[in-house]
Amino acid sequence: MNKEEEYENLRQQLQINTAQKQNLQLQYNELKKTIGEVEKTPDGEELYELVGQILIKKDKKAVLEELKDKVDIIEFRLKSIDKSLSSDTQKLQELQKELDKSD
C-alpha cells in the first residue's frame, strides 16, 4: 500500500471512529439523564422496562444497577475510541508531512 492509500484509509477510519464516538456520547448522555430520573423516583414506586414488545416491572435498585453498568461500558468504549482517535490523528499528521515533502 502506498502512502496516499494509507493516508486515505486512515482518514476514513478517523471519520468512522468520530461518528462512533458521537453515537456513544449521545447514548451516554441519555443514560445519565435516565439515571437522574430513576434516582428521583421514590423507593417502592413501580418502574417498568421495555423488553421487546412488553413492559416488565422492575425494582428501582435493579434498574439503576443495569443503567450504571451500561454507563461504565460506554465510558470504557469512549476512552478506547479517544485513544484510537489520538493515535490515528498523529499518524495522519505524520503521513501528511511525508506526502507534502514528496510533492
LINNOR-V554326 format. One record per pair of residues at least 24 apart in sequence whose C-alpha atoms are under 7 Angstrom apart, sorted by sequence separation. I is the first residue (numbers start at 1). GAP is how many residues later the second one is. D is the distance in Angstrom with one decimal. If there is no record, write none. Layout:
BEGIN
((I | GAP | D) (I | GAP | D))
END
This chain:
BEGIN
((35 | 29 | 6.5) (35 | 32 | 6.7) (31 | 36 | 6.7) (31 | 40 | 6.7) (28 | 43 | 6.2) (28 | 46 | 6.5) (24 | 50 | 6.5) (24 | 54 | 7.0) (21 | 57 | 6.3) (21 | 60 | 6.7) (17 | 64 | 6.6) (17 | 68 | 6.9) (14 | 71 | 6.4) (14 | 74 | 6.8) (10 | 78 | 6.8) (10 | 82 | 6.6) (7 | 85 | 6.3) (7 | 88 | 6.4))
END
